[in-house]
Amino acid sequence: MELLQLQYFQVVARLEHMTEAARSLHVTQSSLSKTIQRLEEDLGVPLFDRRGRSLRLNTFGRTFLMRVNKALFELEQGRQEICDLSSPDRGSVELAVNTAGTLPAILKKFRGTQPFVHFHVQMLKVEEMHALLERGEVDFCLSSPPIRGDEIECQVMLLDSILVAVPITHPLCDKRSTTIAELKDETFVGLKRGYPTRDITDRICKSEGFVPKHVYEGDEPARLRALVEAEIGIAFVLESSTWGFREGKMKCIQIEQHDFVREIGLSWHKSRYLSKAAMAFRQIATDYFNS
């Protein structure tokens, strides 16, 4: 049994598609098929149920995959630890995020204190980040909602209140706070479904018996201010996005009754080896959110 066979098996098991796995591994499909076949011959059992071109992990495959994941995880931790010992001022940090608003300031500070450390950032959905964490393929996930699990450590970095932004001509502009019920008949501009803020506000509004009427749904939070100022609609916005904000043609109002808060958390695998560079990143992120 060879290490390469285990690495190839892990990818095929995850994708359950030989062509996609070969493309991901940058090898030919015939070479990959032969490698998996040799592994099955070594084990004496098939690891997949094959129906034409489709593959499905069988009971043998699922059982073996759990052991392979643990073995490859430990080998990767060993590699990272050796790299850290041999080059303590260098190394790399792997990040996955779904909330990038705070990231530039954190990375700027990190690069200033760790100039020789390479970092790589992926913008992913929470489900994708969770899978990477469980496989030990990233050092940290910075996400909202925070990722939690039996093997995952989570540090809540920020409780970010959600406010409602209205144009200064709006009747609510004279109020310091409002209720969800008062927003029932309003027209909204906002982010698309799938964004944390949108999912939170949709869920709470639904609990109040209505679905917000959106006339605009986008993926650029910065654009919402211009739309509110143009009186196209009102918007749910994060308090952190208003830091340094000067009221002009728009006002942000507190929401009563509900805990309108978005949690941002930093998560990591409990068993993953954290290099000095990774621990430095965690400290810089913590200091940023505590400042």
C-alpha positions, 0 to 999 in steps of 0.5 A, spaced: 500 500 500 503 506 497 501 513 500 500 515 493 494 510 492 491 513 499 491 520 496 488 518 490 483 514 493 481 520 498 480 525 492 476 519 488 472 518 494 470 525 495 468 527 488 465 520 487 467 521 479 473 518 476 474 524 471 473 530 475 478 526 480 483 525 475 482 533 473 483 535 480 489 531 481 492 533 474 493 525 472 490 521 466 483 518 468 486 511 466 492 512 470 488 514 476 483 508 475 489 503 475 492 506 481 485 505 485 484 498 482 491 496 485 489 499 492 483 495 491 487 488 489 491 490 495 485 490 500 482 484 497 475 488 496 472 493 492 471 500 495 466 503 490 460 500 487 460 502 479 454 503 475 457 505 468 461 511 469 458 513 476 462 511 483 459 510 490 463 509 496 460 502 499 461 500 506 468 497 505 470 504 502 466 508 507 470 504 513 477 505 509 476 512 508 475 514 515 482 511 517 485 514 510 483 521 512 486 520 519 492 517 517 493 523 511 491 528 516 497 526 521 502 526 516 500 533 513 501 535 521 507 532 521 510 535 515 507 542 517 511 541 524 517 540 521 517 546 516 515 550 522 521 547 526 526 548 520 523 555 518 520 558 524 520 565 520 517 563 514 511 558 513 504 559 510 497 560 513 491 557 509 484 561 510 477 560 508 472 566 509 465 568 507 466 575 511 471 579 507 469 586 510 474 585 516 480 581 512 484 587 508 486 590 515 487 584 518 492 581 513 495 588 512 497 587 519 499 580 519 504 581 512 507 587 516 509 583 522 510 576 518 513 579 511 516 572 509 510 568 511 505 566 505 498 566 506 492 563 501 485 565 502 479 562 499 472 565 499 467 559 500 460 557 503 459 555 510 458 548 508 465 548 504 469 551 509 466 546 514 468 540 510 475 543 509 476 544 517 474 537 518 479 534 513 484 539 516 486 542 509 485 550 512 488 553 518 482 557 520 475 559 517 473 566 519 465 566 518 458 568 519 455 564 522 461 561 526 463 554 524 462 549 530 463 541 531 466 536 536 473 537 533 472 544 531 474 550 536 471 556 535 472 563 538 467 568 537 470 575 534 465 579 534 457 580 535 455 585 529 448 588 530 444 589 524 441 596 523 436 598 518 438 604 514 433 609 511 433 615 507 433 622 511 426 623 507 423 616 510 418 617 516 422 613 520 428 617 520 426 621 526 426 615 530 432 612 534 429 605 534 424 601 530 420 594 531 420 589 526 412 590 525 413 597 523 418 594 517 412 589 514 410 594 508 417 597 506 420 596 500 427 593 501 434 593 497 439 588 500 444 582 498 442 575 495 440 569 499 445 566 502 449 572 505 449 571 512 446 578 514 440 576 509 439 569 511 438 572 519 434 578 517 429 573 512 429 568 518 427 573 523 422 577 519 419 570 517 418 569 525 414 576 525 409 573 519 412 577 513 417 576 507 421 582 506 419 585 499 426 586 495 426 590 489 434 589 489 438 583 490 445 584 489 452 581 492 455 588 493 454 591 500 457 597 499 452 599 493 446 598 498 448 605 501 447 609 494 440 605 493 438 607 500 440 614 499 436 614 492 430 612 496 429 606 492 428 602 498 431 601 505 436 596 507 438 592 513 446 593 514 451 591 519 453 596 525 461 595 523 459 597 516 457 604 519 464 605 523 466 612 521 460 613 517 457 620 517 450 621 516 448 625 510 442 622 506 441 616 510 440 614 517 441 608 521 436 606 526 436 600 531 431 595 531 428 593 538 425 586 540 429 582 536 437 580 537 438 582 531 446 580 531 451 577 526 456 573 529 463 572 526 467 567 529 474 564 527 474 556 527 480 551 527 481 544 528 482 541 535 488 536 532 491 541 527 498 543 528 498 550 528 504 553 526 507 560 529 505 563 523 498 561 524 498 563 531 501 569 530 495 570 525 490 568 530 493 573 535 492 579 530 485 577 528 483 577 536 487 584 537 483 587 531 476 585 533 478 587 540 480 594 539 
